[in-house]
Amino acid sequence: MTKEELEEIVVEFRDKSSQASLEDETEAAQLDRFADWVESDIENFDDVDDKEELWELFLEVHDEDAVWDAYFPEGDDDDSITDYLTKE
């Protein structure tokens, strides 16, 4: 994608974020993070073909469940959330 196309996507998703903030703050925050991510890495998306591919890439890179699991692993390890919550 060209830099101009990516800049248009940033503007589009900032607008969507503003509209969504009235209905769903979580969705608005995700759309805003997407726009921030595209804007900050705009030079790195030459090989991306379209907006849908860019969105899928964002979801892969920003897999919130994976981040949560990395910070709070389950199990009996000393650093697991289960171990922390069950300590006396």
LINMO-V641065 format. One record per run of one state. SS is the DSSP state (helix for helix, strand for strand, loop for the rest). FROM is the first residue (numbers start at 1). TO is the last residue. Records with the same first field share a line. If there is no record, write none. Layout:
SS: FROM-TO, FROM-TO
//
This chain:
loop: 1-2, 21-24, 41-41, 45-50, 62-63, 72-80, 87-88
helix: 3-20, 25-40, 42-44, 51-61, 64-71, 81-86
//
